[in-house]
């Protein structure tokens, strides 16, 4: 009987640890943004390309926050971002601004907003 109580207590403790370790603040979603800055960091290999975005909502979720452009499809993503930047067109991106580091905040999808 005592072993059963200890087993249940251990199970409950592990369940609480698992529940509280989940990222409940995850805000991964589509955001319509303006591009504030676009560039790279030379101190890493391969070159890390970042874009600074600001949410365009009336009460923005984030402003002037850096996101990393993954190396997969880098040229295509850069083409979309440079077109948007040069034409002053907003972009819609699928990102998670709640992540702590700009290396973790990846642009997973990007679309031009057609006026």
C-alpha positions in Angstrom: 0.0 0.0 0.0 2.8 2.4 0.8 4.6 1.6 -2.5 1.4 2.5 -4.3 1.1 5.9 -2.6 4.7 6.7 -3.4 4.2 5.6 -7.0 1.1 7.9 -7.3 3.0 10.8 -5.7 5.9 10.4 -8.1 3.5 10.2 -11.0 1.8 13.4 -9.8 5.1 15.2 -9.4 6.2 14.3 -12.9 2.9 15.3 -14.3 3.2 18.7 -12.7 6.8 19.2 -14.0 5.6 18.3 -17.5 2.6 20.6 -17.3 4.6 23.6 -16.1 7.5 23.1 -18.5 5.2 23.6 -21.6 5.5 26.9 -23.4 2.0 28.2 -22.8 3.0 31.7 -24.0 3.6 30.5 -27.5 2.3 33.1 -29.9 3.2 31.4 -33.1 0.8 32.9 -35.7 0.6 35.0 -38.8 1.5 38.7 -38.3 1.3 41.5 -40.8 4.5 43.5 -40.4 6.5 46.3 -41.8 10.2 45.8 -42.4 12.4 48.1 -40.3 15.8 46.6 -41.1 17.3 43.8 -43.1 20.9 42.5 -42.8 23.3 39.9 -41.6 25.9 39.0 -38.9 29.3 38.2 -40.2 30.7 36.8 -37.0 29.1 33.4 -37.6 29.5 30.9 -40.4 27.4 30.6 -42.5 26.3 34.2 -42.5 23.2 34.7 -40.4 20.6 37.0 -42.0 18.1 38.8 -39.8 15.1 41.0 -40.5 13.7 43.5 -38.0 9.9 43.6 -38.1 7.1 45.6 -36.5 3.6 44.3 -36.1 1.1 46.7 -37.9 -1.9 46.1 -35.5 -3.3 49.1 -33.6 -1.9 47.5 -30.4 1.1 45.6 -31.8 2.3 42.3 -30.4 5.9 43.3 -31.1 7.8 46.3 -32.5 11.3 46.4 -34.0 12.0 42.7 -33.2 14.7 40.7 -35.0 13.9 37.4 -36.7 16.3 35.0 -38.3 15.9 33.9 -41.9 16.7 30.2 -42.1 19.3 29.1 -44.6 16.9 26.8 -46.4 15.3 28.9 -49.2 17.4 31.9 -48.2 17.5 33.4 -51.7 13.7 33.1 -52.2 12.9 34.6 -48.8 15.4 37.4 -49.3 13.8 38.2 -52.7 10.4 38.5 -51.1 11.7 40.7 -48.2 13.8 42.9 -50.5 10.9 43.4 -52.8 8.7 44.4 -49.9 11.3 46.7 -48.5 12.0 48.5 -51.7 8.3 48.9 -52.6 7.3 49.8 -49.0 4.8 46.9 -48.9 3.9 45.1 -45.7 4.6 41.3 -45.4 2.7 38.6 -43.6 4.9 36.2 -41.7 4.4 33.1 -39.6 6.6 33.6 -36.5 6.7 33.2 -32.8 7.8 36.5 -31.2 7.5 35.0 -27.7 10.8 33.2 -28.1 13.7 34.7 -26.1 16.5 34.8 -28.7 16.6 36.2 -32.2 18.3 32.9 -33.2 15.3 31.0 -32.1 12.7 33.4 -33.7 12.6 32.0 -37.3 10.6 33.2 -40.2 8.7 30.1 -41.2 6.5 31.6 -43.9 6.5 34.9 -45.6 4.0 36.6 -48.0 3.8 39.9 -49.7 0.7 41.9 -48.9 -0.7 42.9 -52.3 -2.2 46.5 -52.1 
